[in-house]
Amino acid sequence: MTPTIEIDHLTKRYDATTAVDDLTLQVPQGSVCGLLGPNGSGKTTTFKCMLGLAQASSGTVRFDGVPLAPQTFERLAYVPEKSMLYEWMTCAEHLEVVRRSCTRYDSARAAQLMALFGLDQRKKAKTLSKGQRTALMLVLAFCTRPEILVLDEPASGLDPVYQRSVLDLIIDAAAGGATVIFSSHQITQVERAADRLAIIKGGRLILEGELDTLKSSERIVEAIFEQPPVLNGIANDPRVRRIEQSGRVVRVHVRHDGEGFARALAALGPKHVEILDQSLEELFLNVVAGSAGTVGAPS
Amino acid sequence: MYYIEVLRTWRVLRGYLIALAGFLLLVAAIFAIWPHAGGIDDGRLYSAGGHAVLVAFTCLLFASISGSSLSRHLDHLDFALTKPRARAAFVATVLGVDVLGLSAFFVTTALALFALHIVAGVAHPLAFDAASWFGIALAFGSVLAWYALVQALSCTRAAAGWALAGVWVAAIGLNFLSAAPLGPGLHALVVALNFINPIAYLSTVPFVATTGAVPLPLSAGAFAIYVVAGVAALVAVIRWQRVET
């Protein structure tokens, strides 16, 4: 089946700087893909190249197998990282622009979303707070019930209540068949809303796949000893990815076979051994700090 | 996106109409308090083309404002260019609405000038002969050319102020230099540059002091200025295709 979003060897260079480097990524229909990466890793540039706002140096982007065309925006909505609203225009006037531009505009949905975020249609954009501007951009994106959503830090500047509303909107859209790709610095947001994950660093994709598969690809075996142990030999175990030791407590990041490694560790006589799931934050930090991971689940 | 342009143009036009009405009322009040001895109606016919040039000079100010309309979208591209419309159509819409707006400014200013003459009691008959019609066409063409030149210079830069200031200084300077005692080579260069200078064309219309800045007959000038406007607009369209956020 053709993926809804298909990025193929995308590269974007600005003079000597390579902002996006040979990035290949696919998002299937109905998926929510969380795009994570440190500041300046190329997330926003990737989005801009996808949407024709920046010209890719090489590579292609396809939506349902077709390159981006003006008509793609009938069913695609974008929320940029920074406010792009016209300061002198009111919320209602912004909605009117969308109504006149997109045949899929749903006025009832727009009113519902305006109420959800507590926005006043008569207010000019320049009088809105940062969070309200983000909220208005979300309203403008979701009011057309788009099939594809590209969201760059969609919850930026929003309070926790509205952040949750945004995640609910994303999950709701995906449940209705929409395909979503969104970036966020808040890993918990990605963990809650996304079913797929892509991590980029320095413009390169360093990890990509289904979130559950990626998280289960590495386990943490935690052992507590009576005395600080001597861990000779453990580091050489091919299953071991990383060892953290703090006094009597040892945490070993293990690829795949957590149970087998826990048995091996138990032979050293710890008081207690436990196998823990890896959190997305740990996965992110491991991958970004190491950057040794290959694209796909860590092997 | 024509809705944004219509909103923007209407707001400027509305402000202008209010200012004009206020100005005419002020003039009427002054003449009511200090009745004048009569107009300067000397029975001569005055060229409507010449009046159009006066109107055009006023409209150049609005052309400078409208001429940076593409530039003013640069901070909003992520919103403006993610709608189901091609970039070329976007530019065509912006230019189209702006030209309609400039037409409205031109007509409004012309009517206000007549109204001012009536209020001030200096109304005089206008000649609408062939030369006058060419003069009117050239005056409006100069406004369009000015608009298109500013658009071509400013459309890829968010801070367009430099383009506005630069065009004014260059255009007035070139027009004056055409009458300055320069060497033949420099004079030829100034004359050549004045072919794309809307102010230089305005100075060739009868009723305005002729400087000879553009060595063309009125009819040819009226044609040439629209070519200048068209080419400058085309440059703006091409440059806009390459704009990135």
Interface residues (C-beta under 8 A of the other chain):
Chain A: K48 L51 G52 L53 A54 Q55 P70 Q71 T72 F73 E74 L76 A77 Y78 P80 K82 M84 L85 Y86 W88 M89 E93 E96 V97 V98 R100 S101 C102 M137 L140
Chain B: M1 Y3 I4 L7 R8 R11 D75 H76 L77 D78 F79 A80 L81 T82 K83 P84 R85 A86 A89 R242 E244 T245
